[in-house]
Amino acid sequence: MKQYKAVAGPKNINVAKGNTQGAFDLFAEIINREATNGWEYHSMETISVTEKPGCTQQPIPAYYYMLIFVREV
């Protein structure tokens, strides 16, 4: 049987000009951290979350990256 785990990826990534590798490294750090605990990277999904707004505000969806991991149990 397989067990799955979803981990939130970084929402906003700020890097110096010309340093896009820094953004990729953030995702690699998460993947490597989970691998040390026996999780294997499976995929990345984007999800939309809309919170209930205040009385006079419109709902605004926020988008998140979820890294999906799997392991045998």
C-alpha positions as CSV (number, residue, x, y, z in Angstrom):
1,M,0.0,0.0,0.0
2,K,1.2,3.5,-0.8
3,Q,1.0,6.6,1.4
4,Y,0.9,10.1,-0.1
5,K,1.9,13.4,1.4
6,A,1.4,16.9,0.1
7,V,3.9,19.7,1.1
8,A,3.4,23.3,0.3
9,G,6.0,24.8,-2.0
10,P,7.3,28.3,-1.7
11,K,4.5,30.8,-2.5
12,N,6.6,33.9,-3.5
13,I,10.2,33.5,-4.5
14,N,12.4,36.5,-4.8
15,V,15.8,36.1,-6.3
16,A,18.6,38.5,-7.5
17,K,18.5,39.3,-11.2
18,G,19.9,36.4,-13.2
19,N,19.7,34.0,-10.3
20,T,16.7,31.8,-11.3
21,Q,18.7,28.8,-10.0
22,G,18.0,30.1,-6.5
23,A,14.3,29.5,-7.1
24,F,14.9,26.0,-8.3
25,D,17.1,25.3,-5.3
26,L,14.2,26.1,-2.9
27,F,12.2,23.3,-4.4
28,A,15.2,20.9,-4.4
29,E,15.7,21.6,-0.7
30,I,12.1,20.5,0.0
31,I,12.5,17.4,-2.1
32,N,15.8,16.4,-0.5
33,R,14.5,17.1,3.0
34,E,11.5,14.8,2.5
35,A,13.7,12.1,0.8
36,T,15.8,11.9,4.0
37,N,12.5,10.8,5.7
38,G,11.8,8.1,3.2
39,W,9.5,10.1,0.9
40,E,9.9,9.9,-2.9
41,Y,9.0,12.9,-5.0
42,H,5.9,12.1,-7.1
43,S,4.6,15.3,-8.7
44,M,3.8,19.0,-8.3
45,E,0.3,20.3,-8.5
46,T,-1.1,23.9,-8.4
47,I,-4.2,24.4,-6.3
48,S,-6.4,27.4,-5.9
49,V,-7.6,28.4,-2.4
50,T,-10.3,31.1,-1.9
51,E,-10.8,32.3,1.7
52,K,-14.1,33.9,2.7
53,P,-13.7,37.6,2.5
54,G,-14.9,40.3,4.9
55,C,-18.3,41.9,4.6
56,T,-17.4,44.3,1.7
57,Q,-14.6,42.4,0.0
58,Q,-14.6,40.2,-3.0
59,P,-13.1,36.7,-2.7
60,I,-9.7,36.5,-4.2
61,P,-8.2,33.1,-5.1
62,A,-4.6,32.4,-4.1
63,Y,-2.6,29.8,-5.9
64,Y,-0.2,27.4,-4.2
65,Y,2.2,24.8,-5.4
66,M,1.9,21.4,-3.7
67,L,4.7,18.9,-3.9
68,I,3.4,15.4,-3.8
69,F,5.4,12.6,-2.2
70,V,4.8,8.9,-2.0
71,R,6.2,6.0,0.0
72,E,5.4,2.3,0.6
73,V,3.8,1.5,4.0
